[in-house]
């Protein structure tokens, strides 16, 4: 059974680039794309992809609820990988805490996107090493708050 992927980004050029990178990969099938928060949610609910590649800038919907939290809650079998531009580490960390299983910088798509999809689909996370320390710091902070 192939890994199904939904690509959600506000820019058509990014959606096209991701699809071109993934198309020749055996065992991975792009099932659709979306350009806005409401379209992402509708497509994800309909297609139920294994992996959702989600532009970090689309994660806040008009009603203030996080699109990421909504998707993770409604589609527990869909795993989210964030597509990011250089962004604040705090915002990425918050998204990881809301359920994303990894993130990949736009500049790294060609080199790492297929591998990231496979790794996350297998149950692991895809984050650069420099973020691991920040994630551990966040965990320790949460642990000390519950003591």
C-alpha positions in Angstrom: 0.0 0.0 0.0 1.5 3.3 -1.0 2.2 6.3 1.3 -0.4 8.8 0.3 0.5 12.5 0.4 -1.6 15.7 0.4 0.4 18.8 -0.3 -0.9 22.0 1.3 0.8 25.3 0.5 -0.4 28.7 -0.4 2.0 28.9 -3.4 1.3 26.8 -6.5 5.0 26.7 -7.3 5.7 24.9 -4.0 2.9 22.4 -4.4 4.1 21.7 -8.0 7.7 21.3 -6.8 6.8 18.9 -4.0 4.6 16.8 -6.4 7.5 16.6 -9.0 9.9 15.5 -6.3 7.6 12.8 -5.0 6.1 11.6 -8.3 9.1 9.3 -9.3 9.3 7.8 -5.8 8.2 4.1 -5.5 5.7 3.6 -2.8 4.7 7.3 -2.5 1.6 8.7 -4.2 0.5 12.3 -4.2 -3.3 12.3 -3.9 -4.1 16.0 -3.9 -3.2 19.5 -3.0 -4.7 22.5 -1.4 -3.9 26.2 -1.1 -5.9 27.5 1.9 -6.8 26.5 5.4 -10.4 25.5 4.6 -9.4 23.7 1.4 -6.7 21.7 3.4 -9.2 20.6 6.0 -11.8 19.6 3.3 -9.2 17.7 1.2 -7.7 16.0 4.2 -11.1 14.9 5.5 -12.0 13.5 2.0 -8.7 11.9 1.0 -7.4 10.8 4.5 -3.8 10.9 3.4 -1.0 9.1 5.3 1.1 12.3 5.2 0.0 15.9 5.0 2.7 18.3 3.9 1.5 21.5 5.5 2.8 25.1 5.0 3.4 26.5 8.4 1.8 29.8 7.4 -1.6 28.0 6.8 -1.8 26.7 10.3 -4.0 29.6 11.6 -7.5 29.7 10.3 -9.9 32.7 10.3 -11.7 31.5 13.4 -8.5 31.4 15.4 -8.4 27.7 15.9 -5.2 26.0 14.7 -5.7 24.1 11.5 -3.0 21.7 12.7 -4.7 20.9 16.0 -8.0 20.3 14.1 -6.4 18.0 11.6 -4.5 16.0 14.2 -7.7 15.7 16.3 -10.0 14.6 13.4 -7.5 12.6 11.4 -5.3 10.6 13.8 -4.0 8.4 11.0 -2.7 11.4 9.1 0.8 12.5 10.0 1.8 16.1 9.4 5.2 17.4 8.2 5.5 21.2 8.1 6.9 23.0 5.1 8.7 26.0 6.4 10.6 29.1 5.2 13.2 30.4 7.7 10.8 30.9 10.6 11.0 31.4 14.3 12.0 28.3 16.2 9.4 29.1 18.8 6.6 28.9 16.1 8.0 25.6 14.8 8.3 24.2 18.3 4.7 25.2 19.0 3.5 23.4 15.9 5.5 20.3 16.9 3.7 20.5 20.3 0.4 20.6 18.5 1.0 17.4 16.7 3.3 17.9 13.7 5.8 15.0 13.5 8.5 17.0 11.7 9.4 19.9 9.5 11.4 20.5 6.4 12.8 23.8 5.1 11.8 24.7 1.6 15.4 24.9 0.6 15.9 21.2 1.6 12.9 19.8 -0.3 14.8 18.3 -3.3 17.4 16.7 -1.1 15.3 15.4 1.8 11.5 15.4 1.0 11.2 11.7 0.0 13.3 10.5 2.9 11.3 12.8 5.4 8.0 11.3 4.1 9.2 7.7 4.6 10.8 8.4 8.0 7.7 10.1 9.4 5.4 7.5 7.9 7.4 4.8 9.7 6.7 6.5 13.1 9.8 8.6 13.6 10.1 12.4 13.7 11.9 14.5 11.1 13.6 17.5 12.7 17.1 19.0 12.3 19.5 18.1 15.0 19.7 21.7 16.2 16.0 21.5 17.2 16.4 18.3 19.3 17.9 20.3 22.2 15.1 22.9 22.1 12.5 20.1 22.1 14.2 18.5 25.1 14.3 21.9 26.9 10.6 22.2 26.2 9.9 18.8 27.7 12.0 19.6 30.8 10.1 22.8 31.2 6.8 21.0 31.0 8.0 18.3 33.4 9.1 20.9 36.0 5.7 22.7 35.8 3.9 19.5 36.8 6.1 18.8 39.9 
